[in-house]
Amino acid sequence: MTSRGCIRGCARRGVHFATCPAYGADDPDGTCTGCAPVDARDGALVCHRCYGKLRRRLETAPEIAAHLRRLARTGGSAKRYDRESHGRMPRRMAPVDPDVLDALRDVLDTLNATATADATPDEVHEIALGAAGAVLADYDAIVNDAGAFATWWQVTMPTQLPDWPEFWTIARAFARWPLEDRSGWAALPCPGCDLRMLRRIPPARAGVPEWYVCSSCEWERNDTDDDGLWALVIADAA
């Protein structure tokens, strides 16, 4: 087992160092929600939660790219741009929302992929799938390289980059045009905090894992962790 803390500085909620004013306090003043570090995942420089957050977003990137291409072909969320009809003139739809096109371009750029303007959603999905697969094939190396992980996190996870506000990260595109939420509650209490706050996130497609994520604490695993232990435990509890 590792004793390293997550390089992103993740802390355990409600767990404090002895030097912290909140340590042992029955009624902490609220200035520290937790300062003891979360252990890094075995074989990685980051904790299970950070490992899973970035990987899940990269796993869903092909679906997000195809979703954006579908919106671009159907006009996205564009509004009608003539407020009133005149005579028998039919109402017209505005061109596709330029944000959709910008987001698609940026998501594909993040994956180092390109698609032609006339590519279908299925073609965009296949292009993004190959590019995301190449990144995920090197994921174990990425989570063991502080610089590489920080770079991928920056272009994938924030909903806005202060120094580049017009850039559409994968998470920003997902937040603006979300995919269908197919997650559900697990029958098992969270192994980390013992609360019934554990969610099952099914795989986006064949070949990627199912994830188990607690909504209350930092506990997170997938169905390949610990040689498939959690898949068996959660299946038995269902």
C-alpha positions, 0 to 999 in steps of 0.5 A: 500500500502507498503512503504518499498523499495525492499530488493535487492536495486532496484532503480527508474531510473532517480529518485534521493534523494535530497542529490544526485548530480544528483537531479534536474540537467538538465544534470546529470553527469551520475554517478547516474542513479537513487537512489530512491528505488523501492517500494516493492510489497504488501505482499512481501519484493521485488519489482514487477520486482524481484518478477516476474523475479524469479517466471517466471524462476521457472515457466519455469524450467520444460520446460528447464529441458525437453529441456535439456533432449531432447538435451541429447537424440539427441546429443545436439550441439555436433560436428562431431569429425572426421574432414575428412572421410577415405574411406567409413567410415561414419562420426560419431557424437561426444557424447552428449555435457557434458555441457547439462548433467551437466546443466540438473543435476544442474537444477534438483538439484536446484528444489530438483528433480532427474531423471534416466538416461533413463528418457524421456523428458516428464518424466523429465518434469513431475518430474521437474513440481512436484518439481517446483510446490512445490516451487511455492506453497510456493512462497509467504513465500519465498518472505517474507523471505529475506534469502530464497529469496536471496538463491533462487535468487542466484541458479536461476537468475545469469548467473554465480556464481563467487564462483562456475563458473561450476554450471548451474543456471536455468538462465544460462541454459536458456541463453545457450539453450533458449526456443522459445520466445513466447512473444509479444508487448501489445497494451497498453502503459506501465502504469509506463512510458507511453511508448509502451514498454510493452510485454506480456509473455504468460503462459508456461503452464496451471495454471501459469499466463501471465506476462506483463513486460515493457522493459523500466522501472521497471513496471511488473504485472501478470494477477492475480495481483489486482484481475485480473485488468491488464488482463482486461485492456490489453485485452480491449486495444487489 
